[in-house]
């Protein structure tokens, strides 16, 4: 796992690769906000807020399981993660 998980995600491009909600698969855009349980992405047409625990996404070609990053961004940045 690269260091992208420990960096701020604001203004980075996110793409959903898997989700329990099939309408979210393929959504891509710029991360506008992140909270403990949600990520808000600005797409071409609108802003979409998604629950982290229901999606798997990529940022800078690094795939991240949303349920593994279910904490506030300021807590996620300093945390150590196991390599999968």
N, C-alpha and C positions, 0 to 999 in steps of 0.2 A: 504494500500500500504506500503510495507516495505521500508527500507532505501536504497535498491539497486539502486533506481532511482537517488539518490543523491551521489552515489559513482562512481569512475572512472570505466569504463567498459573494458579498455584495458586488454588483456590476460584472459578475462573471456569467458566462453562458451555461445554462443548464438544459439538459434534455432528459425527459422521462423515458426510460427503456422498458419498465414493467410497472404495473399497478394493479391493485384489486379493482379499481375502477377503469374499465377499458377505454373510456373517453379521454383519459389522461395520457395514455400511451402515445408517444410521439410529440407531446407538447414540448416546445423548446422556446427559450427566450432568456432575458436578462434577469438575474436575481435582484429584486428590488427591496425585499425585507425578509428577515428570518427571525422566528421566535423559537421557543422551546419545542413546540409541536408542529409548526407550520413553516412553509416557504412560500413567498409570493413572487411570482414570475411575471414579467411584462412581456407579452407576446405582441405580434404585429397588430392584433385586433383589440386585445383587452388584457387586464391584469387577472391572473388566476392564482388563488390561494389554495395550496394543497397540503394535506396532512403528511408529515414526514413518514409516519409509520405505515403508510399504505403505498409508498412508491419506492422504486429503485431508479437511480438517476446517474447521469454522468456530468462531470464538470472537468473540463480540460482533459478529456479522454480517460479519466479515472472513474470507474464505476463505484458508486457508494450505495449501500443499503440504508435506506432512510430510517429504519427502526434502530440502527446502530448509532445514530447521531441525534437521539432524542433528548438533547439538553440545550440550554441557552447557548448562543454563539460564543459568548465570552467564556463559558465553561468548556466548550468543545475545543477552543483554540489551544488551551494548555494541557489537554488530556492526552494520555498515551494510549494508543490502540494496538491490539494484537494484529499481527499479519495473518491474512486468511489464505 
